[in-house]
Amino acid sequence: MTDLTMTNATLTASTDKTQNAVVLLSGGLDSVTCLYWAKSRYASVTALSFNYGQRHNSELIAAKAIAESAGVNHRIIDIDIAQLGGSSLTDHSMIVPDGDADKFPNKKHDEIDNDAIPNTYVPARNTIFLSYALAVAEVTDANHIVIGVSSVDYSGYPDCRPEYIAAFEHMANLATKAGVTGHHLKIQTPLQQLSKAQTIELGLSLGVDYGQTISCYQADSQGHACGVCDSCALRRQGFAQVGIADPTHYQA
């Protein structure tokens, strides 16, 4: 087990049950951890998911069930990023690459090799998702948008870096009625400095049932994970490092 004592103290230091939050909820391990983290901190939480032309809808089915279990409002937005192409998560003619857990431990955002960014990166996806979340935050009087990006165990996507999040938050407070009238909007990234193992430990401490989650890039119609993509590799490694059984349903 890893030591989350200081991390948990930091994450719970500014709980505010008078404010609302919007959480980007994919149905995967990271976003569900963020959902329960936000529930523990804020008065009202709206979960926001996207049907964006991704390879499978198992994650949306999982997201809906998780939101119901958590007792939070849930919205699914239909957008068609797939028509733009450029990612194996939206273009079925492209092959999702196999993952290798050995290459992931403690990889930092400043070590990204642009040529090594996998084809599972969806161009501008986080910018699009955060823009919708920004609109939902305005209409739900939310001061916080929560997203499950990390700079530790991840696949090297440029829109997961702290400098990107800081830039978007700055823009958000220039571009919204809330921002210009003094109601500062904060983009919360509770997993930014956590490894996958630490994320799992945090979620377990908040009561997350990871058996409900689907992280796989190419899960089948029953929600069974492939076990070989980057996301599955990171997930397997995380549970192994925590020392508990992986509750993921893998394809035979």
Salt bridges, closest charged atoms under 4 A:
ASP30 OD2 - LYS196 NZ 2.79
GLU163 OE1 - HIS109 NE2 3.35
GLU163 OE2 - ARG161 NH1 3.73
GLU169 OE2 - HIS184 NE2 3.43
GLU169 OE1 - LYS186 NZ 3.64
ASP220 OD2 - HIS224 ND1 3.42
ASP230 OD1 - LYS103 NZ 3.87
